[in-house]
């Protein structure tokens, strides 16, 4: 049976992509000489990639007696791999020559006279010399041979691989919604300077983006389109500052975008490592940023996503519109809060109460490039909903710079 199968077969190949990996392996000197500087050999590992479940057909135009046919079928089912041990294979003997999907592809047959691009395949020389064929690779190399004795190279017409970009299935990229850092500094900034620190974080991320894209700006980071007009809908980045140990100092920062970050914008955020260069601002503190998490909000900022029926201001709420003369401040704040909450897709709160327990006007309420005269009036609020609602809840003026951040009350 083996002698009959020594006749060079024909092949029908599935669509495939060719690739290589290159790495270094210790050579024989490294294994034999201990305690000395190791030496390595560069290895180029070539392989072909097919889709999962692809079928390769090998055909011999021969007729085997029934006992040999049965033996060959049994041997085929015992083959765990083809080629290398990581090329897991399920093999069977078939009498038709068609693969499962019925695709009609041309047969590649041995052709010593071919003038087209060819590839050489190793085949045994007939009559078979079993002892010469069943040798280890090191024994072949020890004989200073490139291939075992009793073999011959057979040229086949080469089938070109398919375009990798067309063949590789790329899963849909799930855009991360949040990036989280821890802050490290000789003196951490106060929670009252949250707007300023968020403004500097935005500038740092945009600077990273501009360095990689010739000074361009990312709409999702900047909150402006190509014409430098503000984006609508609050789907771009919110830069938020948190005080997780409740000591009055900012210890974490989060960049959050409801629709997620594209890859260039995400790279700019991940590569932002420090906040500096605002020494002329009294409430600014230079910080190092330690990247902690990238992913959806539930992964990077779970405390913002908790469900609660009561939410309270971490930073004060500043109404984006002006109050009418005949409207009380409390009524104006309640109306503005309800409007801002519903605009962001949340149910209208059943109750909006003003919080008088903190000096909310001591919080910075203007950006780095603005003056104190441009600071927005702001106040702390407590929201109660008819049933628990999930966050994040960031509302009002300068909400994309951390003002108007509400946290759930446990």
RAGI-V122036 format. One record per residue. N is the residue number from 1. RES is the residue in one small letter. PSI is psi in whole degrees, 0 to 359 (none if undefined). OMEGA is omega as a letter, one per 40 degrees, with the letter a starting at -180 (none if undefined). D_LAST is the distance of its C-alpha to the last C-alpha in whole Angstrom. Layout:
BEGIN
n = [N | N]
res = [RES | RES]
psi = [PSI | PSI]
omega = [OMEGA | OMEGA]
d_last = [D_LAST | D_LAST]
END
This chain:
BEGIN
n = [1 | 2 | 3 | 4 | 5 | 6 | 7 | 8 | 9 | 10 | 11 | 12 | 13 | 14 | 15 | 16 | 17 | 18 | 19 | 20 | 21 | 22 | 23 | 24 | 25 | 26 | 27 | 28 | 29 | 30 | 31 | 32 | 33 | 34 | 35 | 36 | 37 | 38 | 39 | 40 | 41 | 42 | 43 | 44 | 45 | 46 | 47 | 48 | 49 | 50 | 51 | 52 | 53 | 54 | 55 | 56 | 57 | 58 | 59 | 60 | 61 | 62 | 63 | 64 | 65 | 66 | 67 | 68 | 69 | 70 | 71 | 72 | 73 | 74 | 75 | 76 | 77 | 78 | 79 | 80 | 81 | 82 | 83 | 84 | 85 | 86 | 87 | 88 | 89 | 90 | 91 | 92 | 93 | 94 | 95 | 96 | 97 | 98 | 99 | 100 | 101 | 102 | 103 | 104 | 105 | 106 | 107 | 108 | 109 | 110 | 111 | 112 | 113 | 114 | 115 | 116 | 117 | 118 | 119 | 120 | 121 | 122 | 123 | 124 | 125 | 126 | 127 | 128 | 129 | 130 | 131 | 132 | 133 | 134 | 135 | 136 | 137 | 138 | 139 | 140 | 141 | 142 | 143 | 144 | 145 | 146 | 147 | 148 | 149 | 150 | 151 | 152 | 153 | 154 | 155 | 156 | 157 | 158 | 159 | 160 | 161 | 162 | 163 | 164 | 165 | 166 | 167 | 168 | 169 | 170 | 171 | 172 | 173 | 174 | 175 | 176 | 177 | 178 | 179 | 180 | 181 | 182 | 183 | 184 | 185 | 186 | 187 | 188 | 189 | 190 | 191 | 192 | 193 | 194 | 195 | 196 | 197 | 198 | 199 | 200 | 201 | 202 | 203 | 204 | 205 | 206 | 207 | 208 | 209 | 210 | 211 | 212 | 213 | 214 | 215 | 216 | 217 | 218 | 219 | 220 | 221 | 222 | 223 | 224 | 225 | 226 | 227 | 228 | 229 | 230 | 231 | 232 | 233 | 234 | 235 | 236 | 237 | 238 | 239 | 240 | 241 | 242 | 243 | 244 | 245 | 246 | 247 | 248 | 249 | 250 | 251 | 252 | 253 | 254 | 255 | 256 | 257 | 258 | 259 | 260 | 261 | 262 | 263 | 264 | 265 | 266 | 267 | 268 | 269 | 270 | 271 | 272 | 273 | 274 | 275 | 276 | 277 | 278 | 279 | 280 | 281 | 282 | 283 | 284 | 285 | 286 | 287 | 288 | 289 | 290 | 291 | 292 | 293 | 294 | 295 | 296 | 297 | 298 | 299 | 300 | 301 | 302 | 303 | 304 | 305 | 306 | 307 | 308 | 309 | 310 | 311 | 312 | 313 | 314 | 315 | 316 | 317 | 318 | 319 | 320 | 321 | 322 | 323 | 324 | 325 | 326 | 327 | 328 | 329 | 330 | 331 | 332 | 333 | 334 | 335 | 336 | 337 | 338 | 339 | 340 | 341 | 342 | 343 | 344 | 345 | 346 | 347 | 348 | 349 | 350 | 351 | 352 | 353 | 354 | 355 | 356 | 357 | 358 | 359 | 360 | 361 | 362 | 363 | 364 | 365 | 366 | 367 | 368 | 369 | 370 | 371 | 372 | 373 | 374 | 375 | 376 | 377 | 378 | 379 | 380 | 381 | 382 | 383 | 384 | 385 | 386 | 387 | 388 | 389 | 390 | 391 | 392 | 393 | 394 | 395 | 396 | 397 | 398 | 399 | 400 | 401 | 402 | 403 | 404 | 405 | 406 | 407 | 408 | 409 | 410]
res = [x | x | x | x | x | x | x | x | x | x | x | x | x | x | x | x | x | x | x | x | x | x | x | x | x | x | x | x | x | x | x | x | x | x | x | x | x | x | x | x | x | x | x | x | x | x | x | x | x | x | x | x | x | x | x | x | x | x | x | x | x | x | x | x | x | x | x | x | x | x | x | x | x | x | x | x | x | x | x | x | x | x | x | x | x | x | x | x | x | x | x | x | x | x | x | x | x | x | x | x | x | x | x | x | x | x | x | x | x | x | x | x | x | x | x | x | x | x | x | x | x | x | x | x | x | x | x | x | x | x | x | x | x | x | x | x | x | x | x | x | x | x | x | x | x | x | x | x | x | x | x | x | x | x | x | x | x | x | x | x | x | x | x | x | x | x | x | x | x | x | x | x | x | x | x | x | x | x | x | x | x | x | x | x | x | x | x | x | x | x | x | x | x | x | x | x | x | x | x | x | x | x | x | x | x | x | x | x | x | x | x | x | x | x | x | x | x | x | x | x | x | x | x | x | x | x | x | x | x | x | x | x | x | x | x | x | x | x | x | x | x | x | x | x | x | x | x | x | x | x | x | x | x | x | x | x | x | x | x | x | x | x | x | x | x | x | x | x | x | x | x | x | x | x | x | x | x | x | x | x | x | x | x | x | x | x | x | x | x | x | x | x | x | x | x | x | x | x | x | x | x | x | x | x | x | x | x | x | x | x | x | x | x | x | x | x | x | x | x | x | x | x | x | x | x | x | x | x | x | x | x | x | x | x | x | x | x | x | x | x | x | x | x | x | x | x | x | x | x | x | x | x | x | x | x | x | x | x | x | x | x | x | x | x | x | x | x | x | x | x | x | x | x | x | x | x | x | x | x | x | x | x | x | x | x | x | x | x | x | x | x | x | x | x | x | x | x | x | x | x | x | x | x | x | x | x | x | x | x | x]
psi = [315 | 323 | 322 | 323 | 354 | 344 | 127 | 127 | 176 | 155 | 144 | 112 | 144 | 162 | 136 | 164 | 136 | 143 | 167 | 154 | 150 | 127 | 174 | 136 | 147 | 138 | 186 | 334 | 319 | 326 | 333 | 330 | 104 | 151 | 0 | 169 | 129 | 155 | 152 | 159 | 138 | 130 | 129 | 114 | 107 | 145 | 167 | 144 | 130 | 169 | 158 | 132 | 6 | 152 | 129 | 129 | 128 | 125 | 130 | 130 | 67 | 160 | 119 | 143 | 158 | 315 | 320 | 321 | 318 | 319 | 318 | 319 | 322 | 318 | 323 | 321 | 344 | 0 | 109 | 336 | 164 | 121 | 251 | 161 | 341 | 1 | 74 | 135 | 142 | 121 | 142 | 161 | 127 | 155 | 352 | 273 | 23 | 144 | 178 | 322 | 2 | 13 | 131 | 104 | 154 | 153 | 138 | 116 | 156 | 133 | 87 | 338 | 7 | 137 | 356 | 168 | 132 | 165 | 141 | 134 | 141 | 133 | 153 | 150 | 138 | 144 | 155 | 141 | 89 | 320 | 325 | 334 | 333 | 63 | 156 | 160 | 321 | 331 | 322 | 315 | 326 | 334 | 6 | 40 | 148 | 340 | 156 | 149 | 148 | 16 | 166 | 148 | 128 | 124 | 138 | 150 | 134 | 132 | 125 | 141 | 163 | 169 | 123 | 322 | 329 | 335 | 326 | 126 | 119 | 117 | 152 | 127 | 117 | 110 | 124 | 142 | 339 | 147 | 135 | 136 | 155 | 147 | 138 | 128 | 159 | 324 | 111 | 150 | 155 | 153 | 339 | 342 | 25 | 319 | 317 | 314 | 323 | 322 | 318 | 323 | 318 | 315 | 320 | 318 | 319 | 327 | 317 | 318 | 315 | 324 | 331 | 346 | 39 | 38 | 4 | 169 | 142 | 122 | 322 | 332 | 321 | 334 | 21 | 150 | 187 | 333 | 10 | 32 | 140 | 139 | 147 | 158 | 355 | 36 | 355 | 190 | 134 | 126 | 112 | 143 | 140 | 153 | 90 | 331 | 6 | 43 | 9 | 5 | 144 | 125 | 351 | 152 | 146 | 132 | 121 | 128 | 120 | 324 | 2 | 167 | 139 | 169 | 316 | 320 | 321 | 320 | 319 | 319 | 315 | 325 | 0 | 116 | 344 | 158 | 122 | 178 | 19 | 42 | 339 | 354 | 122 | 325 | 12 | 143 | 122 | 139 | 151 | 145 | 123 | 114 | 127 | 325 | 148 | 130 | 206 | 173 | 325 | 333 | 311 | 329 | 65 | 332 | 338 | 342 | 359 | 151 | 136 | 153 | 356 | 127 | 137 | 154 | 129 | 319 | 152 | 155 | 130 | 120 | 135 | 349 | 169 | 152 | 140 | 154 | 323 | 19 | 129 | 155 | 318 | 315 | 320 | 315 | 318 | 316 | 317 | 319 | 314 | 319 | 315 | 322 | 315 | 328 | 328 | 15 | 13 | 157 | 154 | 133 | 146 | 335 | 138 | 116 | 144 | 139 | 126 | 16 | 357 | 159 | 80 | 331 | 350 | 346 | 145 | 130 | 26 | 156 | 174 | 325 | 0 | 162 | 169 | 330 | 339 | 6 | 140 | 142 | 139 | 156 | 153 | 144 | 154 | 126 | 136 | 129 | 159 | 332 | 161 | 138 | 147 | 157 | 197 | 153 | 108 | 116 | 161 | 186 | 144 | 26 | 333 | 358 | 22 | 357 | 144 | 24 | 125 | 143 | 150 | 145 | 122 | none]
omega = [a | i | i | a | i | i | a | a | i | a | i | a | i | i | a | i | i | a | i | i | a | a | a | i | i | i | a | i | a | a | a | a | a | i | i | i | a | i | a | i | i | a | i | a | a | i | i | a | i | i | i | i | i | a | i | a | i | a | i | i | a | i | i | i | a | i | i | i | i | i | i | i | i | i | a | a | a | a | a | a | i | a | a | a | i | i | a | a | i | a | i | i | a | a | i | a | a | i | a | a | i | a | i | i | a | i | i | a | i | a | a | a | a | i | i | i | a | i | a | i | a | i | i | i | i | e | a | i | a | a | a | a | a | i | i | a | a | i | i | i | i | i | a | i | i | i | a | i | a | i | i | i | a | i | i | i | a | i | a | i | i | i | a | a | i | a | a | i | i | i | a | a | i | a | i | a | a | i | a | i | i | a | i | a | i | i | a | a | i | i | i | i | a | a | a | a | i | i | i | i | i | i | a | i | i | i | i | i | a | i | a | a | i | i | i | a | i | i | a | i | a | a | i | i | a | i | i | i | a | i | a | i | i | i | i | a | i | i | a | i | a | i | a | i | i | i | i | a | i | i | i | i | a | i | a | i | a | a | i | a | i | a | i | i | i | i | i | i | a | a | i | a | a | i | a | i | i | a | a | i | a | a | i | i | i | a | i | a | i | a | a | a | i | i | i | a | a | i | a | a | a | a | i | a | a | i | i | i | i | i | a | a | i | i | a | i | i | a | i | a | a | i | i | a | a | a | i | a | a | i | i | a | a | i | a | i | i | i | a | a | a | i | a | i | i | i | i | a | i | a | i | a | i | i | a | a | a | i | a | a | i | i | i | a | i | a | a | a | a | i | a | i | a | a | a | i | a | a | i | a | i | a | i | i | i | i | a | i | i | i | e | i | i | a | i | i | a | i | i | i | i | i | a | i | i | i | a | i | a | none]
d_last = [78 | 76 | 80 | 79 | 76 | 77 | 78 | 76 | 73 | 72 | 68 | 66 | 63 | 59 | 58 | 56 | 55 | 57 | 55 | 55 | 53 | 55 | 54 | 56 | 57 | 58 | 62 | 65 | 65 | 61 | 62 | 65 | 65 | 62 | 61 | 62 | 60 | 59 | 61 | 59 | 61 | 59 | 59 | 59 | 57 | 58 | 57 | 56 | 53 | 53 | 51 | 49 | 52 | 55 | 58 | 61 | 65 | 68 | 71 | 74 | 77 | 79 | 80 | 79 | 80 | 78 | 77 | 76 | 74 | 72 | 72 | 71 | 68 | 67 | 67 | 65 | 62 | 62 | 61 | 57 | 58 | 60 | 61 | 58 | 56 | 53 | 54 | 53 | 56 | 57 | 61 | 63 | 67 | 67 | 71 | 69 | 68 | 65 | 62 | 59 | 58 | 62 | 62 | 66 | 66 | 69 | 70 | 71 | 74 | 76 | 78 | 80 | 82 | 79 | 79 | 75 | 72 | 72 | 70 | 72 | 71 | 72 | 74 | 77 | 80 | 83 | 84 | 81 | 81 | 78 | 79 | 78 | 75 | 73 | 73 | 70 | 69 | 70 | 73 | 74 | 73 | 75 | 78 | 77 | 76 | 74 | 74 | 75 | 79 | 80 | 77 | 78 | 76 | 76 | 75 | 73 | 72 | 69 | 66 | 64 | 60 | 58 | 56 | 53 | 51 | 52 | 51 | 48 | 45 | 42 | 39 | 37 | 35 | 31 | 30 | 27 | 25 | 23 | 25 | 23 | 24 | 24 | 25 | 28 | 30 | 32 | 29 | 26 | 26 | 24 | 20 | 23 | 25 | 23 | 25 | 28 | 27 | 26 | 29 | 31 | 29 | 31 | 34 | 34 | 33 | 36 | 38 | 38 | 38 | 42 | 43 | 43 | 44 | 47 | 45 | 43 | 40 | 37 | 36 | 32 | 32 | 34 | 33 | 36 | 39 | 42 | 44 | 41 | 39 | 36 | 34 | 32 | 29 | 27 | 28 | 29 | 27 | 24 | 24 | 21 | 20 | 17 | 16 | 14 | 15 | 14 | 18 | 19 | 21 | 21 | 21 | 20 | 22 | 21 | 24 | 23 | 25 | 24 | 28 | 28 | 30 | 34 | 36 | 37 | 34 | 32 | 35 | 35 | 31 | 32 | 35 | 33 | 33 | 33 | 32 | 35 | 38 | 36 | 38 | 39 | 35 | 34 | 31 | 31 | 31 | 33 | 30 | 31 | 29 | 28 | 28 | 25 | 24 | 26 | 25 | 23 | 19 | 18 | 20 | 20 | 17 | 14 | 11 | 13 | 13 | 10 | 10 | 8 | 9 | 8 | 9 | 10 | 13 | 14 | 17 | 19 | 20 | 24 | 26 | 28 | 31 | 33 | 32 | 35 | 37 | 37 | 33 | 31 | 28 | 25 | 27 | 27 | 24 | 23 | 25 | 25 | 21 | 22 | 25 | 23 | 20 | 23 | 25 | 23 | 23 | 19 | 20 | 20 | 17 | 18 | 17 | 17 | 17 | 19 | 17 | 20 | 18 | 19 | 22 | 22 | 25 | 26 | 24 | 27 | 27 | 30 | 31 | 34 | 37 | 36 | 37 | 35 | 37 | 35 | 31 | 29 | 28 | 24 | 21 | 18 | 16 | 13 | 13 | 13 | 14 | 16 | 14 | 11 | 13 | 13 | 14 | 15 | 15 | 18 | 20 | 23 | 26 | 26 | 23 | 25 | 25 | 21 | 21 | 19 | 16 | 13 | 9 | 6 | 4 | 0]
END
